[in-house]
């Protein structure tokens, strides 16, 4: 992490309430200085409202926002050292690219604005178009100009509101890598709002998953994916197979579960404290189709019928119907192994330690009802 703790962006007990609707519900968040932070969630979860409060475009109904030692809750947007990059670029069409980037510097009366603006253009690899007008550039290039204009002022925090939303998929993927490189080079705090889980996981050091105005879970991409704390997080970041399970017994190392009458195990340490009704979760790529009779000791196994086969290029996705009427998703790399045929009966196996376990009584998330409707 670049910088020191005094420049962290801190939200304490922040809420934003409209007449009948709570957009952001009492969130606490520390975004370390110099980090690439993503706010991830579905439309209407409160992530853009949170961003607008940091930018000063909305006032919190409750709580405080500070950068380092400075409480900025009540300061005007132009008094905050915070810049925003929007999806629509908002470049000045009548100014050339260099003047677009230099606009903020010249407003502030910075004497050596030209070398600074050129340096920002070099950072986004667009020095060669300095004299062109925005309309002469592609969408991806315009987005990079908007980024150069935002970083040239060296803001304490750079806010990115779905900045890649207007780009096509291939260009988005390139820009994700690009944005991450730029963030590492300039060492500024980037706060990125997106509903695209892959985008968040590609770019951010830390992700906060939001739903209905509340923070569901905050962590690095690996932890959120491997150890989700709610069915919402489990289903929002990638796909999950969730199985109803009850605890049958716990030893020092291993917990025995009953899943629709089938015995399974998980590491005892992964059990949520005091819960007896559980969701046993397993990611589709962690499940293997194994041949009958080769069931390795120690694997959790299930049998079912292949109801769908989708070829995805690098992998094949299967839907496997369970005896209790629920379908599991299995993703197998296309590494040359024979593929299972539609309608065939197969045995599935996975390593118990690759599962995650959620408390089903705590988690009344509608998503859970969708996953397993019994």
NORHUTA-V365706 format. One record per pair of residues at least 12 apart in sequence whose C-alpha atoms are under 6 Angstrom apart, sorted by the first residue. I is the first residue (numbers start at 1). J is the second residue. Records with the same first field share a line. If there is no record, write none. Layout:
I: J  J
//
This chain:
1: 34
2: 34  187
6: 68
7: 33  67  68
8: 31  32  33  67  68
9: 30  31  66  67
10: 29  30  65  66
11: 28  29  64  65
12: 28  63  64
13: 26  27  28  63
14: 26  27  62  63
15: 60  61  62
16: 60  61
23: 46  213
24: 46  213
25: 213  214
33: 189
34: 187  188  189
35: 189
36: 190  204  205
37: 191  204  206  207
38: 191  192  193  200  204  207
39: 193  207  208
40: 194  195  209
41: 195  209  210  211
42: 195
45: 211  212  213
46: 213
55: 77
56: 77
81: 155  156
82: 155  156  157  158
83: 150  158
84: 158  159  160
85: 160
86: 161  163
87: 162  163
89: 143  146
93: 134
96: 131  132  133
97: 130  131  132  133
98: 130
101: 117  149
102: 117
120: 148  152
121: 148
124: 144
157: 189
158: 190
159: 191
160: 192
161: 193
162: 193  194
180: 203
197: 237
201: 221
205: 220
206: 219  220
207: 219  220
240: 282  283
241: 281  282  328
242: 279  280  281
243: 279  280
244: 279
245: 258  259  278  279
246: 258  276  277  278
247: 276
253: 267  268
254: 266  267  268
255: 267  268
264: 300
266: 352
275: 359
277: 360
278: 358  359  360
279: 357  358  360
280: 357
281: 355  356  357
282: 355
284: 329  330  331
285: 331
287: 330  349  350
288: 348  349
289: 347  348
290: 347  348
299: 349  350  351
300: 349  350
301: 348  349
302: 347  348
303: 346  347
304: 320  321  322  345  346
305: 320  321  343  344  345
306: 319  320  342  343  344
307: 319  320  342  343
314: 334
315: 332  333  334
316: 331  332
317: 330  331
318: 330
//
